[in-house]
Amino acid sequence: DAMVIQNPRYQVTQFGKPVTLSCSQTLNHNVMYWYQQKSSQAPKLLFHYYDKDFNNEADTPDNFQSRRPNTSFCFLDIRSPGLGDAAMYLCATSRDSGAVAGLQETQYFGPGTRLLVL
Amino acid sequence: AQTVTQSQPEMSVQEAETVTLSCTYDTSESNYYLFWYKQPPSRQMILVIRQEAYKQQNATENRFSVNFQKAAKSFSLKISDSQLGDTAMYFCAFYNYGQNFVFGPGTRLSVLP
């Protein structure tokens, strides 16, 4: 089945120690998103890739970076995790061809990676 | 900027009964999409139902249906014959082409046996 995969599902890191979360998709979607979700809150968009074009949200800290080496994979790098970065990180994909109608605009989410910072 | 409001932080419903979750949004656009996503405890967020603003007919997916009132900018979700597996956070979301998704704060729904 086509899907969005996130590894690992749980990640423990130490304060200040760089960590990388990964996302892959078999949907062949051209847009990939990274969200941060804290307990009982709505997901907060960090950034997204439209094809190879990187789009950063204005309030995303510089501590968060992303890489998309190809269509299928996208990585979230946290350069120096702080205690406040402990959260669930969600990857999502969508196909945005520029058309107005159709199912392209729906976002499909991965299961998330729960990050714990010690 | 678009905003999405869900005025009910928590709701509960008895199994087999019907519940309606409310969502309102603010936009100046005329063509957009609205979604309800479900996020069960410790599980993946999944799409429940979507509505295109240019369609007057309310979307329906099995036990889930929406009441889309474009003029009032309201997009409520009705769950009929509630099941224990419907227990989850429900997020209303808005999307306009060329912009990002905007999520509401969520409603935590508990289905009681």
Contacts between the chains, C-beta under 8 A, distances in Angstrom:
chain1	res1	chain2	res2	distance
A	33	B	101	7.9
A	40	B	89	7.2
A	40	B	106	7.1
A	40	B	108	7.0
A	41	B	105	7.1
A	41	B	106	7.2
A	42	B	91	6.0
A	42	B	103	4.0
A	42	B	104	6.4
A	42	B	105	5.3
A	42	B	106	5.5
A	43	B	45	7.7
A	43	B	91	7.7
A	43	B	103	5.7
A	45	B	100	5.6
A	45	B	101	7.1
A	48	B	100	7.0
A	57	B	100	7.9
A	90	B	45	6.8
A	96	B	97	7.8
A	98	B	97	7.6
A	100	B	31	6.5
A	100	B	97	6.5
A	101	B	52	7.0
A	103	B	50	7.9
A	105	B	33	5.3
A	105	B	95	5.4
A	105	B	97	7.1
A	106	B	33	8.0
A	106	B	35	7.0
A	106	B	47	5.9
A	106	B	50	6.1
A	107	B	35	8.0
A	107	B	47	7.9
A	107	B	101	6.1
A	108	B	47	7.4
A	109	B	37	7.7
A	109	B	44	6.0
A	109	B	45	4.2
A	109	B	46	7.2
A	110	B	44	7.1
A	111	B	43	7.4
A	111	B	44	4.5
A	112	B	44	7.0
A	112	B	45	7.9
